[in-house]
Amino acid sequence: MSDKKYSPRIAVYPGSFDPITLGHLNVMERASRLFDRLIVGVGVNVEKETLFTPAERVQMIHQATAHLENVDIRTFTGLAVAFVKRCGARIMVRGVRPITDIPAELTMMMANRRLAPEVETLFMIADGELAHVSSSLIKQIASVAGDEELAKFLPRDVVHLLRERIDKLHPPKS
């Protein structure tokens, strides 16, 4: 495929977003200012156990990014780099935590360059206090943290949805 088929004005930010965090949202907001169009790709891995369905994750991201006019949210299966190419993009945005993600992300970037040399990876670190936040961390603390504590890491609408899901999976003991 020719490079002309891929637009440098479109970027794709793939992830599981289970659930979307303020760190994810920070990267989405900043990336949406850099590109004419940002496609958020919600990865669907049938072998991975998630708290939320793909449709629920798409809805959460829609709500959190309603103020961003150039963001489109789609689901995908398979390799993220193949999804980026299907979207006609040349840029894959990856949100990274400074200490924990860099080695694995560099390895993945090199593999992606072999699979799709026309796709460049742009690493973005969430601003300040959000740089360490991950969906895994949220899942670990959700059952013991209060709503105000969770709101420091998640969009407000997501706090309520997460609380409902956690209570459904682990009903409070009376």
N, C-alpha and C positions, 0 to 999 in steps of 0.2 A: 504494500500500500504506500502510496505517495504521502509525504509530509503535508501536502496541500489539503488532504482530507481531514486533517486535524487542526482545530482552531486554538491558537494561543490565548484567545479571549475567553475560553471556557475552561474551568477547572472542576475537578471531581474530588470530593472529600468522602472516601469510603470508610465504613466502620460498622460496628454492631450497634452502638448507641443504646445499650440495654442497662439502664436508661440513659437518655441524653443528660449530660452534666453542664454546669456553667462553664467548665473548661472547654467542652465541645462547642458550646454556643459562642464563647469568646473567639475560638478559631474560625467558626462559620462567619461571624460578623466581620472579622478582619479580612478573611479571604474574599468575602463578598465585595469588599471595597477595592480589592486588587484586580478583580476580573469582571467582565461584563455579565457572566453567568456562572453561578456556582451550583453544581449538582451534588447533592448529598446522597450518597449511595448507602442504603441500609442493607448490610450483608445478611443473607439468609443461609445459615449452615444447619442443615437438618440434624447433624450429629452433635451440635452444641446445644446444651440446655440453657434456655434464656428465661428471664422473668416475664418478658413481654413478647407478644406475637409481633411479626413484622408489621402488620397493619397498625398495631398499637404504637409501635416505635415511630412509624411514619407520622401518625397523628400527633404524637408528642412533639416531634421536630417541627411539624407544620405550625403548631401553636407557638412554640418557642421562637420561630423565625418569621412570624406573621409580619413583623416590621421590616423585613428584608425583601424588597420587591424582586430581586434577581436570583432568588434561591428556588431550586426545584428539588423535590425529594422523590427518589425512586428506590425500589428494592432490586437486589441482584443476587444471583448465585454464581458460584465459580470464582475464578481469579479476579481480584480487584483490578489488576492492570488490563485484563480483557474487557472489563466493564468500562474502564476509562476510554478505551479505544472505541467501544460501541457507542459511547456518548459523543464521539467526535472531538475529544479533548486531547491536549498535549500535556496537561499538568495534573498530577495527582498530589493533592494536599494530604499530608499526614500530620496529625497532631501528636506530639511526642512529649513525654515527661523527661526532663533533663537527665536524670540519673538512671532510671530503670529501662527506658525504651531504646536508647540510642544504638547499642550493639545489634539488637534484633532488627531494628528498622534499617540500619545500614546494610545488613545482610539481605533483607528483603528488597531494598532498593537495587542492589547489585544484580539480584536474580531478575527483577523486573526489567532492568536495562538489557539483559540478555534476551528476555522474552519479547520486549517491545522497546527497542532503542529510541523510538520517536516520542516516548512518554518520559517526561522529566518529573522527578519527585521534589516537592517543596515541603520542607519540614517547618512546622510552626509550633512554638511552645506557647501555651496559654499564659496570659498575663499573670504576673506576681503570685498571689495567694492561690491561684487556680492551677498552677503548673503541676501540682502533685495529685490532683483529683483524677480518679478513675472510676468507671462503673463498678469494677471489682471492689474498690474501697467502699463505695456506697452500699453495695450488697452486704458487706461485712458489718457495717455500723447501723444499717437501717432498723434492725430489730431493737436496738438499745438507744438510739438517738431520738431526740424529740424533733418535732416539725421545724422549730426555729433553727435547730442545729443543722438539719438536713437542708434547709433553705440557704445555708451558706455554700452549698455545693450544687444544688439543683434548682432549675426554674420552679417557681411556686406551684404551678399546675402539676408538675411532675411529682412534687412532694406528696400531694394528696393521692395521686394514682399509685405511687410506690407504697405508701402507707396501707392503702386498701389491699394491694397485692400481697404484701408481707403478712398482714393480718389474716388474709384468706389462707395463705400457705402455713402460717404458724399462729393459729388463733390464740389470743391472750388467755392466760389461765385465770379462772375466777377464784 
